[in-house]
Amino acid sequence: MSALVLTLAADVFELQREGNIAPFLIVFVFGMAVGMVGHLLASRDLILAGILIAGVTAVLPWLMWS
């Protein structure tokens, strides 16, 4: 488990050297919030929108800087 955490932390630190990840983090947190509200309201559309927003935002830095 600690190896996985170390690998993910190394990726995050490497991305910080490549560029600023703060805008991506803000949009990712927004997507997670949309998904959580979707769960609370039992709205499938909001859940899927949250997953889509957070998922795309999580992958964008790797696509842009690799």
C-alpha positions in Angstrom: 0.0 0.0 0.0 2.8 2.4 0.9 4.4 1.7 -2.5 1.3 2.9 -4.3 1.1 6.0 -2.2 4.8 6.8 -2.9 4.3 6.2 -6.6 1.3 8.6 -6.7 3.1 11.2 -4.7 6.1 11.0 -7.0 3.8 11.6 -10.0 2.2 14.6 -8.3 5.6 16.1 -7.5 6.8 15.5 -11.0 3.8 17.3 -12.4 4.4 20.2 -10.2 7.8 20.6 -11.8 6.1 20.4 -15.3 3.5 23.1 -14.6 0.9 24.4 -12.1 -1.6 21.7 -11.1 -3.7 24.1 -8.9 -6.3 24.8 -11.6 -6.7 21.1 -12.3 -7.1 20.4 -8.6 -9.8 23.1 -8.2 -11.8 21.6 -11.1 -11.2 18.1 -9.8 -12.6 19.1 -6.4 -15.6 20.7 -8.1 -16.3 17.4 -10.0 -16.1 15.5 -6.8 -18.5 17.9 -5.2 -20.9 17.5 -8.1 -20.7 13.7 -7.7 -21.3 13.9 -4.0 -24.4 16.2 -4.4 -25.6 13.7 -7.0 -25.3 10.9 -4.5 -27.2 12.9 -1.9 -30.0 13.8 -4.3 -30.0 10.4 -5.9 -29.5 12.0 -9.3 -27.8 9.7 -11.8 -27.1 12.6 -14.1 -25.2 14.6 -11.5 -23.3 11.5 -10.4 -22.2 10.8 -14.0 -21.4 14.5 -14.6 -19.2 14.5 -11.4 -17.4 11.4 -12.5 -16.8 12.8 -16.0 -15.5 16.2 -14.7 -13.2 14.6 -12.1 -12.0 11.9 -14.4 -11.1 14.2 -17.3 -9.5 16.7 -15.0 -7.4 13.9 -13.3 -6.0 12.8 -16.7 -5.5 16.2 -18.4 -2.1 17.0 -16.7 -0.6 13.7 -17.9 -1.9 14.2 -21.4 -0.7 17.8 -21.6 2.8 17.4 -20.2 3.8 14.0 -21.3 
